[in-house]
Amino acid sequence: MSAVTVVSGAPRARREAISVAQQAKLSTLHAATEGLDAKGIVSLALREFPGMTTVVSSFGSESAVLLHLIAEIDPNTPVLFLNTGKLFGETLRYRDRLQDRLGLGDLRSLAPNPSDRAMIDPDGTLWSRDTDACCEFRKVVPLRRALEGFEATITGRKRFQTRERAAMQKVEFFQGRFRFNPLADWSQADLEAYREAHELPAHPLVEDGYPSIGCMPCTRRVKSGEDYRAGRWAGLAKDECGIHGVDGEGI
């Protein structure tokens, strides 16, 4: 496999090209989501793209809700998990616990290619010098490779999470495939109420002051009064790792 070149500090992605047929399909999907709840949108994605839809999950603080919705419809839906090599041990154990609890039958753990690691980050400290480059080779590139062949993805993105995500649609077209965001209009209170109602385990780091959880070197506890994602890439002008676009963009 050829090595990847990481371009740091790249400009924000432009609105991507979409064919007439794809635009027509997107319009149809937009209309189809009207009046549907989150479970209905998940069902729509799996029905419209049978065997060609995957879920992207971080197994973070809010992941149990989406994964429970998926499991209730089809527990063998492929779930893509980015094991960056820099995650909290609690996240890895939480992943295993949820897989067992929900019966997830096709959980795929993705990792950086060894040749990429040897070339780009041989000593494992790239995160301390260039977080964008680190996210690119540990997350963006492995996911891009794993998504080949899929026509649609389902994400757990919510509008309240960042300023850029506030404008997201429940169905978008991004990087050549359709992207469903069934939890787009859910609040933190909605998520917690659902988790409690279905007796889903909480991520163990939430009670320890981590409401949003990413890689260990780039995530800190959130102080009282801070934004819920203030602990992600603290002190940097960075809200996204890049797997959903530079600023979470999509058509």
N, C-alpha and C positions, 0 to 999 in steps of 0.2 A: 504494500500500500504506500502511495506517495506521501511524503511529509506535507504538513500543512504550514502555510505561511501566515503568521498573525500580523494583522495591520492594526496598530494601536492609534487611537485618536482619529479614527475615520469619521467623516461627516455623517449626520443622521441620514438614514435610508430614505430614498425618495419613494413616492407612491408607485407601487409596482404595476407593470403591465398586466392586463387581464383581457382575455379574449371575449368576443361577443357572446359565445356560448357560456363561458364561465360567469360573465356578468348576468346573463339571463338566469342561470342556475342560482346565483347569489340572491337575486331579486325574489325568486321563487322561495328560497329558504327563509328570507326575511319575512315574507308574508306568512309562511308556515309556522313561524315561531310566535306570531301574534296570539296572545291568550294562553300560551303554553307555560307551565311552571318548569322548574329546573329539571325534574324527572322527565317531563314531556320533551324537553329539548335534547336530553341525552338519548331518549328513545328515537327521536327524529334522526339524529346523527347516525346511530347504529343501523337504522332502517334504510336511510338514503345511501349509505356507503357500507353495505354488509361485508365484513371481512377486511375492509380497507380503512377502518377507523381505529385510532389509538388514543390513549390517554397519557398526557404528560403530567407527572406528579412529583413533587419534591418531598413528599411525606413530611411536610412541615406542620405548623401549628393548626392549619385549617384543612388539611388534606383529607381527613377522615370523612368529611361530609360528601365530597364529590366521589370518593372511592366507594362509599356506601351506596350512593345512587347508582353507580356503575354496576356494582356487584348484585344489586337487586334485579337488574335487567339482564345482564350477561356477565357473570364473574370471570369468564374466559376472554374478555376483551383485553387486548395487549395493553399493559401499563409500562410506560418508559420512565425509568428512575435514573437520574444522573448521580452516580457515585463518583464524585470528583476526587476522592482521596483526601479531601480536606473537611469532611463533614464531622459533626459531633457524633460521638459514639451513641448518644441518646437517640439520634435520628435513625441510625442503622438498626438499633434495637426496636424502635417504634415501627419502622418499616416491617420488620419480621412479625411483630405483634399484630399489626393491621392485616398483613397478608394471611395470617392464620385465622384471625377473627372474622374476616370477610370472605375467606375462601378464594382469594385472587389466584386464578389458575395460570396466568401468563404474565408474570412480572419479570421484566427485562432490565437488568442492571447494566448501565452503560458506564464506560470509563474512558479516559484519554488513551489514545493509541500509544504504546510504549515508545515507538520511534519518535513521536511528537514530543513526548515527555523528555526523552533524552536530548533532543535538539533544543527545545524551547525552555524547559525548566528543570535541568538536571539536578539542581540542589533543592528544589521544592520551595523556593522563596520568591518566585515571580510575583505572587500576590502583594508583597511588600513594596514592590517597585512599580508595577503596572497592573492594576486590578482589571482593566479592560482586556489586556492581553491574556491574563490568567483565566478570566471567564470565557474568553474566546476558545482557547484550546481545551479547557477542562469541561465546558458545557456546550457551547454553541456548535463546535465541530462534531463531537460525538453524537449529539442529537440530530444534526443535519444528516449524518450518515445513517442513523437508525430510522429516520423518517422516510428514507427512500422506499418507494413502493406503496406508501399510504396515501390515500386521497383526502383524508380528513383527520383532524385532531380535536380532542376535547380538553379544555384547560380549566383550572380553578381560579382564573383571574376574576377580580372584583373591581368595580368602579371606585370604591372608596379607598383602594390601596395607595394609589398615587395620582397626582394631578393629571398625568398623561393618560392613565387608564380611565379617567372619568368619562371620556367620550367614546369608549369602546362599544361596539355593537354585540348583540348576542350571537350573531354569525358574521364572520369576516372572511376575506380571502387574503392569505398571507403565504408568501414563498411557494406559490404554485399549488396550494391545497386549501381546502375550506377549514376554518377554525371556529369551533363552537365554544361559547363562554356561558354555560347555563347558570352560573352563579353571579353573573355580571351585576345584578341589582340587589344582591344580598348584602346585609349589614353584618357587622361583627355580632350583634345581638341575635340576628337570624341564625347565624352559623352556630353559636353557642346553644341556642334553644334546640336546634336540630340535633346537635351532638348529644345533648343531655336526654332528649326524648327517645333517642335510639340507643342510649347507653354505650356510646362509642368512647374508647379511651382517648384521653387528651395527651398531647405531646408532653413528655415529662419536663421539658425546659420552660413551658409557659409559666408555670407557677414560680419559676426561678427568675422571672423578669425578662423573658424572651418572647414577646408576642409575635415576632416575625423572625424566622430562623433560616439561615443560609449556611455558608461554609464557616467553620470555626474561626479562622483568622480575621474574617471580615464581618463578624456579627458580635455585637456587644449587648449587654442588658440595656433596657430602656428605662430612663429615669422618670419619676413622677412628673406629669405634665407634658412630656415629650410626645411627639407623633408616634404612632404605633410602629412605623418602619424606621424610626430614627436610629435604631441600632444596626441597620444594614449600611455598610460602607460609610460609617460615620465620618463626617468631616470632608467627604468628597461630593462632588456634583454628580452623583450617580444613583439612580433609582432602579435600574434594570440590569440584569446580568447579560442580556442580549439574546436569549433564546426566543423571546417574543418580539424581537426587534430592538433597535436602539432605544426607542421610547415607547415600546408596546404598540407600535403602529400596525395598522391593517386597514384594508379597504372595507 
